[in-house]
Amino acid sequence: MPETLRLRRVAIDTYHENVAYLHRDCLAYRSEGFQALNKLEIHVNGDGPPVLAVLNVVDDPAITARDELGLSEQAFAQLGVAEGTPARIAQAQPPDSLGAVHRKIHGERLDQAEYHAIAQDIVGNRYSKIEMSAFIVACAQTGLERDEVLALTRAMLDSGERLDWGEPLVVDKHCIGGVPGNRTSLIVVPIVAAHGLLCPKTSSRAITSPAGTADTMECLARVTLDPRELRAIAQRERGFLAWGGTARLAPADDVLIAVERPLSLDSPGQMVASILAKKLAAGSTHLIVDIPIGPSAKIRHTRDALRLRKLFEFVGDSLGLTLEVLLTDGRQPIGRGVGPVLEVRDALQVLRNDPQAPADLRAKSLLLAGHLLELDPQVRGGAGQALAEEILVSGRAWAKMEALIDAQGRNREPPTLGALRHEVVADNDGIVCAIDNRQIARIARLAGAPLDPGAGVDLYRRLGEPVRAGDALYAIHAEFPADFRFARAQAARHPGYRIGEPGTTIAEEGVA
Amino acid sequence: MPETLRLRRVAIDTYHENVAYLHRDCLAYRSEGFQALNKLEIHVNGDGPPVLAVLNVVDDPAITARDELGLSEQAFAQLGVAEGTPARIAQAQPPDSLGAVHRKIHGERLDQAEYHAIAQDIVGNRYSKIEMSAFIVACAQTGLERDEVLALTRAMLDSGERLDWGEPLVVDKHCIGGVPGNRTSLIVVPIVAAHGLLCPKTSSRAITSPAGTADTMECLARVTLDPRELRAIAQRERGFLAWGGTARLAPADDVLIAVERPLSLDSPGQMVASILAKKLAAGSTHLIVDIPIGPSAKIRHTRDALRLRKLFEFVGDSLGLTLEVLLTDGRQPIGRGVGPVLEVRDALQVLRNDPQAPADLRAKSLLLAGHLLELDPQVRGGAGQALAEEILVSGRAWAKMEALIDAQGRNREPPTLGALRHEVVADNDGIVCAIDNRQIARIARLAGAPLDPGAGVDLYRRLGEPVRAGDALYAIHAEFPADFRFARAQAARHPGYRIGEPGTTIAEEGVA
């Protein structure tokens, strides 16, 4: 039996998991010997640590021949050698840190060294998804003590790069999510940057929501900017609104999220570690965290929000991040539009002081901007919000937004609203007594948002407003007929609005 | 945009997980919209429930073209339609029972209906491995109450077929594993069948151990027999030693094991449910369970074994299975040989009343056979072991084994012992004060067992025996040089024997 196989790149993206492909009748190794244990290790040239991969057995030599070892895109890139390079395989030793995962499953507390080892093995692609799932569930089930959340945050922070803006005051804001339309960053960043505070905002694209800040900004300007460009823009304009994916910020977090998300597990400890590791890696020194509270928000009760706030404060303080947590009203979407083009419309109305601008989006943006401005030692305590309003009303925020758009690269062909339009109407007279954030988000996603930027939901009615049977509650916009049909069908089943008898009380939880 | 894709079989075996392959630039759907949520659902012809699959994104049209939907072997077989059939996909709804998994993660107790729903979704291939891992870890972490173990056993039993031998007394034995060389079935089954008790033994092949009963028996006879053949042999010979994989016995268990094994999670509740579901599905009415106890066995302490025994008894009694648990000495391997050919040698020495036969294997087999024989109402309590010995000494057990071999189909070219041989010797004078079951098993596997039946470890010294420096402790046998090298290197690092000063006490835990 030969002992080496020729490496072959198999153009399959296995999404944060290394996969190796071995022919069932491999000439050098018996595939069945490896299959039960799931993972194997790959050695090239005999030097350097082996690369680990999950095994898939192949019956088609066109994918992997009997003398080849196929590797998924990620595994092939990690080995970093040419196709055809001879490789040997062996039963994989479980990564060292898996012992700590077992201890966590058995209810033990892990220490800093153990979290570091786990994060390093994760970014080294040494965990299978089965193992990552075990780690996430073990943490969610017994919960993490606050020292463990701190240790996990440090471990994820140390798993990648850390930007340094060379200034003592680098501000940012972050919302824990779950409320559609909550696109305050497009208003807050220009206000704060216009004042002169450094606010280099890196954001994610939407993953399970109908729009992320990066998707929305992309309707107006380029958001994929390399670190050199980001630095130049920040220096000149004091801020930007860019996609965070071009730097390697807390990469262990990205890998874990790829497993947390399909499991719909978002435990407080993991949420805090994930957010703060990313912000610290992005170079923030001062952070405002927005926790919306509402029956269909991520956090339903004030008591949970207060507990989460303590955790944010503890980890932030321990890592030298000046941090303030605001509890806000998350009982309904913010603004009117849900989806990139619609959210841009709302944000620009606010920035341009349009009388039609949604009042709630404006008010919330001024609240957040006010708190950020007060981080400037020159701004008197309590004066931030008035200052923010002055910057907005004077047009300086709008001018700054225009400057940011030009600096990042203006989108000359901004996307337009989806032409397919359907109104969802009230079945009976009454008042709007509940709007389900999750349903509205779901309908907007089914309509095509964020991939079709013009798709989404345009809300006409807010909590507490009276309606009559037949009044339009919202419009669905879509670009493609199939998406349009999915979204309409979903809205017919679960419109996301509850119309109560006049006089019905509206759920009060949620702090203004 | 077209809305359907042509189905294509992709010859990749993804081992108990449905995988769908979509080209990154698919003509009908945007792959990135599906990737973050991991799973999609596949509809064909609009009727019938959709098939769920995890998504892999492909960049090579030779694997999956832009107008195709590729399916892994298992997913393609589940759909059961021809290649080229038009299919539609959508974001997958999580399987209904996943809510129960979330409740388990949050520490709740699940009921029978929930365990049934989980088992049905698992055999319907509606769980990804991430989700199965979450279920397994959630169960392992908080543990299962005994009512839950009963519910899980029932759910796994009901997930497949159930054999019925049409007799009121169908006996079997099962060892929970972890002790190499423990091949008592090859002796117990002939003794019990020679007496006339029905003992239709279905066994597994080795998965993480150096030999399973099926692998060992395969050195002597055919073990892959269809249900009709099994029935005919059982009727004529009152027993067989066959591979259990030809019937669909508790298939949900097989799927869960595919995830438990790489995680090395084997919690008591899952172990009991797995063993009893398989035995009940195989039609057993009476069962002896062997729990070896020792520092390197699965169960280390008598207190844990007693707790496990209670759990076996509770579930067995609740499901109408007459069950007896024996606690045995698991401080060292049983017999001398570890690996199929070597274990056959030991078993045949016992059956042929060879004076060289390993005494421990003989004694343990008689103990187990004695307990099984006493299940016969005609056998007086306490008389079983003497009866077993009589059957063995008289040659009737050997004659029955010959008859079973002929009935199953004698292997005319039995494998021979691997010709590559290396002796591992004692470094110093002293007595053998510990033998590590796991290390010995590991070395035998590295040497090639069970895939190379002639590979393994032949033990020369047992616990408590005196040795002198340079004495051979055991020999490694292999068929192929690479395996031979791996096994020797492992033995050099961790020989698996501890030689103590004369007078050292030997760990006593372990019940004879």
Interface residues (C-beta under 8 A of the other chain):
Chain A: M1 E3 V10 A11 I12 D13 T14 Y15 Y21 R24 R30 E32 G33 Q35 A36 L37 N38 K39 L55 N56 V57 V58 D59 D60 A62 I63 E73 A90 P94 H102 I105 H106 G107 S128 K129 I130 E131 M132 S133 A134 I136 V137 A138 A140 Q141 T142 I207 T208 A258 V259 R261 P262 L263 S264 L265 L451 F480 A482 F486
Chain B: M1 E3 V10 A11 I12 D13 T14 Y15 Y21 R24 R30 E32 G33 Q35 A36 L37 N38 K39 L55 N56 V57 V58 D59 D60 A62 I63 E73 A90 P94 H102 I105 H106 G107 S128 K129 I130 E131 M132 S133 A134 I136 V137 A138 A140 Q141 T142 I207 T208 A258 V259 R261 P262 L263 S264 L265 L451 F480 A482 F486
